[in-house]
Structure formats: C-alpha cells, structure tokens
Amino acid sequence: MQEPDDRMWRALLDFRARHGRRWKDALNLKWMNGDDEREPDSASLRMIRNQFGPSWLWDLPKLRLDNAARRLANLEKLPDMCACPHPETGGTIVIKRGETGYWPMPSLIAVDALNASLNATPAAIAAMQAGAMFGWHVRAADPDHYDAAGRRCHD
C-alpha cells in the first residue's frame, strides 16, 4: 500500500497535537461534516481521507505515527545531501536526505568542498549513513546522537 507523504504526516501530527487524545474521533467527524477544510493543512488532511480512507486512520498504530514524527524531526536537522566513503569499498558516495541507499560521487567534485557547501558536519554525515541504511526514523539517524567528530555518543 502507498505511504503518506511528509506533508500528510505533518498534517496528521499537527492535528493530533491540537486535538489531544481523541484526535482520530475529531478528524473523522470533521471529514464526515466537511469541517476539515477549516483546518490548517486541510488539503493534506483531505488527501489522506481520499487516498487512504477513514478505516486506514482507525487502523493507524500510535507507533507508526510516532516513527513518522521521529523521522521528520531527524530529517529537519540534516543537510540535503552529503558525501562520504562507502563502508565496504571505500569509494566516495553521495547520500540524499530521506532517501534509502546511495549514489556514486562524480569524480570532478571535491568531497570536502561539497560537504562544506552543504554544511554537512561529521555528526550529520554519520546520521545520514545510518538513515540511508536502517531508515530515517531510527535513533542513529539523529545527528544529536553523535559528537563533533561523528562518533556515536552513548545515551
């Protein structure tokens, strides 16, 4: 099944924050009455209803929404992309924020210059490596869990 995009997740998270414990009831009622058009990000809330339906909302586990919140929070702390050595081959690769996997680095671009231009710190690079491999919702994809040299800090 298709997954909501980031804008949809943000709209759901914002709605949940504003409507409290019974947020699913409130959103379903707004969908039934057409009152969702008065909500911030109403277009995204309406797209969720149209693409996934009310039953999807009812079946949405809290953990899945919490993972989306953590992923979005992690992504906001990271640069658009970074360059780093491939963990196995040592060849230079490019990692793009929020995307799984990596791309080969064009040989004409200097790694340090690219990272400096994107403000990719060692902590951000380490977090992006983890996110690209294990998912952007994991703790290791948060640059706050690394020191200035890009080494993992113990929580």
N, C-alpha and C positions, 0 to 999 in steps of 0.2 A: 504494500500500500504506500501511496505517496506520503511524504512527510511535510508538515507545515514549514513555511519558510521563516526566516528570522523575524521578519516584520510581524507575522502571525503570532509567533511565540511571544514576542514583546507585548503585543496587544493582549494576549491571554494573561501574561504575568502582571501587566498593569491592571487589568480588570480584577484579577484575584487580589492584588494588593489593596485596591479601593473598596472591594465588596466583602472582604473577610471570609469567614468560614463557610458560608453558604453561597459562595460566588457562582458555582455551577447552576444552582437554582435561579439566581438572579439573571445570569446570562441567558438561560433557557427561556425565562419569562420575557426578557427583552426581545429575544428572537421571535417568540410567538406573537408579541404585540407590535413588533416593528419599532420598538423603542431603542434598539441598538444603534440606529442612525444618529442618536444624540450623544453617543459615547465618543470619547477620544479614540482615534484609530478605528472608527466604525467600519470603514471599508475592509480592514483586515479581519475584524470580527465577523462581518458578513461573508467574507470569502471562506472562513473556517466553516461556517454553517453550510454554505453552498457546496464546498468541496468534500467535507468530511461528515457533516450532519450532526444532529444532537446526540445520537447514540454514541458517536465517537467521543464526544465531550464527556458523557457519563462514564464511559469506559477508560478515560484518560487517568492513569495512575498518578498520584502525587509525586512519586519518584521520577517519573518521566518529565513532568513539568519542572521539578527541581533540577534535574540534569540539564534541561534546556536553559534554565536560569544560570546555572554554573558555567555552561558553555558560552553563553552570551557575555557573561562577566569576564571570562578569560579572554575572549576574542577582543574585547574593548581595550585590553591592556597591551595588545601585541601590534607590531608593525604589519603593514600589508604583506610583506614577504621578507625573507632573509636568505642568505647563502651560508652554507656550512659543508663540512666534509661528510660524505656518505659513511655511516658507521661501519660498513663492511669493506667497501672498496677503497675508501679514502678519496674518491673523485669528488669534485665540487658539485653540489646540488642546490636547487632553489626550492624552498618550502613556501607555499602561499597560505596565508592566514585562513583558517576554517576549512581547508581542503585536505583530503586524505592523500597520502603519497607525496611524491616529489617530482621535480623536473630537472633535466641536466642544465648545468650552468653554461651560458655562452662563454667561450674562451676569451673573448675580447674585453670582458668586464672584470675589473679587479674586485675580489671578494670583499676586502676591507672597505673599499670605496662604496660598494653597493650597500653594505650593512650600515656604514656611517650615514649615507644619504637617507636611509630609511629609519634611522635611529634604532637599529636592531642591536640591543645590548647583549652581552653573553647570557644573561638570565632569560631574555626574550627568545634568543636562539635555542637554548636548551628546552624551554617550554614549547616552542614550535616543533622541535624534533619529536617531543613526546606526543603532542597533539596530533601530528601527522601520522604517527604510528598507532596510537592507542585510543584516539578520539579526543575531541576538544573539550569534553566535559570532565575529564579526569583531573585529579589534583595536580598531577605532574605537568599539565598544560597551563598552569597558572605561574607566571613569572615571579610572583611573590614568594614562591617556594624555593627560590634559588638565590645564592649570594651573588655579589657583583662579578665574580669570575665564572658564573654559570654552573657552579656546583650545587647539588641539591642540599637544602637545609633540612635538618631533622625537625619534624613538628612536635 
